[in-house]
């Protein structure tokens, strides 16, 4: 089942509507189980760091987006409080990647999640994060 994102994400770089954000990755997550989501994406040269390799900041964004959408699948809107990324192997551009996330726990309103990026079943990067319910305050 497709994960429904809140209106607050219509211009998101990861999952925003392409008519509102031409640079959006256009991610669409599906529920994979009761506590996990997956998406497929192919990104081109615009998102590379080193030649033919996805930029580390983009990798981190994809991992974060997967975890955010995992919470959306449970009707939870929360913000990243802490994000740890483990770069295991180079993530190539112009290849169909799978991105997934799973809710691993919740304690006192802090949600713990894990995520991954894989290519044909081979894990290339992992993420681990804590999320808090709350709104961003603009200064």
Secondary structure, DSSP 8 states (H G I E B T S, - for coil): -B----GGGTT-TTT--TTT-TT------EEEETTEEEEEE---GGGBSSTTBB-HHHHHHHHHHHHHHHHHTTT--EEEEEEEEEE-S--BSSS-EEEEEEEEEEETTEEEEEEEEEETTEEEEEEEEEEEE------
